[in-house]
Amino acid sequence: MTSTIHFLRHGEVFNPEKILYGRQPGWHLSDRGQEMARTVAEWSKQFEVGAVLASPLQRAQETATPLAQAHDLPIITNENLIEAANVFEGQKFELGSGVLRHPRSWRYLTKPWVPSWGEPYEEQVARMLKALFAARDAAAGKDAFAISHQLPIWILRSAVEGRHMMHDPRKRECTLASVTSFHLDSAGDIERVSYREPARHLLPVKK
């Protein structure tokens, strides 16, 4: 049997102040984010889904809810799907905010390949692989959805596709409510990766 683990990035978060919310609790989806979640849930009906896993953070749980309802499944909370830790969490991080230009930030920027400002990339890969195989096992031969966050999904994909972990965040192919799918072969190993944006028409227009 083959199956596919679809890693779904959560929908848009209500964040008018452009705070780097990271692992902070209480950040919920905006109205558009909720529509994104419903759109992906409807799109997912083409698959035979055996499990829905989600990061414990509220925005991921809210994104998972309509999807789980669409397949009459419970949400399995998996800590390995959580956002990457970041020392700048809670700060305003909009372009031009000046956070990275302040001398107190420089000590966190010395090793971008680790990275020195947060959870090591290797640790992210290890835990996301655990989540992937937990989803595979829970789905029992069917497809599974795992709702997570941009950086961990992108780092897992980069590792599987053989890219360097150090990268320009602006070039990640992992938009809001996008689906990065890991296709497993009959032995349960990762065969290939595909990427789709079922809620692309809802993405905010870049200024």
Secondary structure, DSSP 4 states (H G I P E B T S, - for coil): --EEEEEEEP--B--TT-B--TT-TT--B-HHHHHHHHHHHHHGGGS-EEEEEE-SSHHHHHHHHHHHHHTT--EEE-GGGSPPPBTTTTSB-STTS-GGGSGGGGGGSS-TTTTTTBS-HHHHHHHHHHHHHHHHHHHTTSEEEEEE-HHHHHHHHHHHHT--S---GGG-S--TT-EEEEEE-TTS-EEEEEEE-TTGGGSPPP-
